Amino acid sequence: MALNLKRNIDRPDDFYQELLDMQRGMEEEDVQVMNAKLILILSNHIGDHKTLSEAMSLAKN
């Protein structure tokens, strides 16, 4: 599966706001745990190791 880097989120501003809202009022450690869970859930949905490795490389750099 090729990594799609083109805009692909319906209503991206709403999505970003939802990400911010779900973190509001949380301690930093809890935010990190929640973000890790979200990453694992979405990674499982993607399921392709090559695609996930490419995404991790892009995120790191």
Phi and psi restraints in degrees (value plus and minus 20) as a CYANA .aco file:
   2 ALA   PHI     -99.6   -59.6
   2 ALA   PSI     122.1   162.1
   3 LEU   PHI     -94.1   -54.1
   3 LEU   PSI     103.3   143.3
   4 ASN   PHI    -108.4   -68.4
   4 ASN   PSI      93.3   133.3
   5 LEU   PHI    -123.5   -83.5
   5 LEU   PSI     -18.0    22.0
   6 LYS   PHI    -104.1   -64.1
   6 LYS   PSI     134.7   174.7
   7 ARG   PHI     -73.7   -33.7
   7 ARG   PSI     103.9   143.9
   8 ASN   PHI    -161.3  -121.3
   8 ASN   PSI      -8.9    31.1
   9 ILE   PHI    -126.0   -86.0
   9 ILE   PSI     103.5   143.5
  10 ASP   PHI     -87.5   -47.5
  10 ASP   PSI     107.0   147.0
  11 ARG   PHI      35.5    75.5
  11 ARG   PSI      42.4    82.4
  12 PRO   PHI     -79.0   -39.0
  12 PRO   PSI     -54.2   -14.2
  13 ASP   PHI     -85.4   -45.4
  13 ASP   PSI     -59.3   -19.3
  14 ASP   PHI     -85.2   -45.2
  14 ASP   PSI     -60.8   -20.8
  15 PHE   PHI     -82.7   -42.7
  15 PHE   PSI     -66.1   -26.1
  16 TYR   PHI     -82.0   -42.0
  16 TYR   PSI     -62.4   -22.4
  17 GLN   PHI     -81.8   -41.8
  17 GLN   PSI     -59.4   -19.4
  18 GLU   PHI     -83.5   -43.5
  18 GLU   PSI     -59.7   -19.7
  19 LEU   PHI     -80.9   -40.9
  19 LEU   PSI     -64.3   -24.3
  20 LEU   PHI     -85.2   -45.2
  20 LEU   PSI     -63.0   -23.0
  21 ASP   PHI     -83.3   -43.3
  21 ASP   PSI     -57.6   -17.6
  22 MET   PHI     -90.3   -50.3
  22 MET   PSI     -35.5     4.5
  23 GLN   PHI    -115.7   -75.7
  23 GLN   PSI     -34.8     5.2
  24 ARG   PHI     -79.2   -39.2
  24 ARG   PSI     110.3   150.3
  25 GLY   PHI      61.7   101.7
  25 GLY   PSI     -18.2    21.8
  26 MET   PHI    -114.5   -74.5
  26 MET   PSI     130.1   170.1
  27 GLU   PHI     -89.8   -49.8
  27 GLU   PSI     131.5   171.5
  28 GLU   PHI     -75.2   -35.2
  28 GLU   PSI     -62.3   -22.3
  29 GLU   PHI     -82.8   -42.8
  29 GLU   PSI     -59.6   -19.6
  30 ASP   PHI     -87.6   -47.6
  30 ASP   PSI     -56.8   -16.8
  31 VAL   PHI     -82.5   -42.5
  31 VAL   PSI     -63.4   -23.4
  32 GLN   PHI     -83.6   -43.6
  32 GLN   PSI     -60.7   -20.7
  33 VAL   PHI     -84.7   -44.7
  33 VAL   PSI     -64.9   -24.9
  34 MET   PHI     -82.6   -42.6
  34 MET   PSI     -63.4   -23.4
  35 ASN   PHI     -82.8   -42.8
  35 ASN   PSI     -59.8   -19.8
  36 ALA   PHI     -82.6   -42.6
  36 ALA   PSI     -61.4   -21.4
  37 LYS   PHI     -82.8   -42.8
  37 LYS   PSI     -63.1   -23.1
  38 LEU   PHI     -82.2   -42.2
  38 LEU   PSI     -62.7   -22.7
  39 ILE   PHI     -80.4   -40.4
  39 ILE   PSI     -64.5   -24.5
  40 LEU   PHI     -86.7   -46.7
  40 LEU   PSI     -59.9   -19.9
  41 ILE   PHI     -82.4   -42.4
  41 ILE   PSI     -67.8   -27.8
  42 LEU   PHI     -89.2   -49.2
  42 LEU   PSI     -55.1   -15.1
  43 SER   PHI     -84.2   -44.2
  43 SER   PSI     -60.4   -20.4
  44 ASN   PHI     -83.9   -43.9
  44 ASN   PSI     -57.9   -17.9
  45 HIS   PHI     -84.3   -44.3
  45 HIS   PSI     -62.0   -22.0
  46 ILE   PHI     -88.0   -48.0
  46 ILE   PSI     -71.6   -31.6
  47 GLY   PHI      56.1    96.1
  47 GLY   PSI     -32.3     7.7
  48 ASP   PHI    -119.6   -79.6
  48 ASP   PSI      96.2   136.2
  49 HIS   PHI     -79.7   -39.7
  49 HIS   PSI     -62.4   -22.4
  50 LYS   PHI     -81.8   -41.8
  50 LYS   PSI     -64.1   -24.1
  51 THR   PHI     -84.0   -44.0
  51 THR   PSI     -63.6   -23.6
  52 LEU   PHI     -84.4   -44.4
  52 LEU   PSI     -60.3   -20.3
  53 SER   PHI     -83.2   -43.2
  53 SER   PSI     -61.1   -21.1
  54 GLU   PHI     -83.4   -43.4
  54 GLU   PSI     -63.0   -23.0
  55 ALA   PHI     -83.5   -43.5
  55 ALA   PSI     -61.1   -21.1
  56 MET   PHI     -83.9   -43.9
  56 MET   PSI     -60.4   -20.4
  57 SER   PHI     -83.4   -43.4
  57 SER   PSI     -64.9   -24.9
  58 LEU   PHI     -83.6   -43.6
  58 LEU   PSI     -60.6   -20.6
  59 ALA   PHI     -86.4   -46.4
  59 ALA   PSI     -55.7   -15.7
  60 LYS   PHI     -90.8   -50.8
  60 LYS   PSI     -56.3   -16.3
